[in-house]
Amino acid sequence: SGAFTLTVTGVNFGEPAAATLGGTAGTIVGTTTSSTLKLLVPEGTGVNKGVTVDISTQIGTSAQAFSYTAPTVSAITPAHGGTSGGFTVTVRGSNFGNAQ
């Protein structure tokens, strides 16, 4: 799954709830209230993805879109190493998600 949650606010939310981001199903985490739900963002990339919430076949789509990008690697150091291992390799870049 994705590395973070997206908080969706609106009105008349309830159970059972389902949500998608750009047509891809996400997992709702935590407690859904009448005005808020938290969606675990599904893996992927994209620009201007719509958020759709389905509450017992009542469907609402966000007026505001969501965008997220793939990770990029800008540097790896050292560039090579010995076959015996035991050394640290550093990978630099952006959009790696939450540190584990």
C-alpha positions, 0 to 999 in steps of 0.5 A: 500500500501507499506510504501515507494517509489522505484525510478526506472531508465532506458531509454525510459520510458513514458506514460501510464506506469505500474510497478510490483515488483515481479509480484505484481502491484504497483502504480506509483506516481508523474511524469514519465520522460523518465528515471525515475519513482517512484513506491509505493512499494506494501505490502508484503515481499520477497527477490530478487524481479524483477521490471518490467516496461510496457510502452504501451506493451513494457516491460522491467525487471530490472537486479537488484533485490529488497528485503524487509522484514516483520516487527518483534516485539522484545519486548512489555512493559509492559507485562500486565496491568489493565483493566482500561486502561490509560497506554502506551504500547511500541512495539519495533522491526524493519521494521515498515515502516514510522512513522505516 
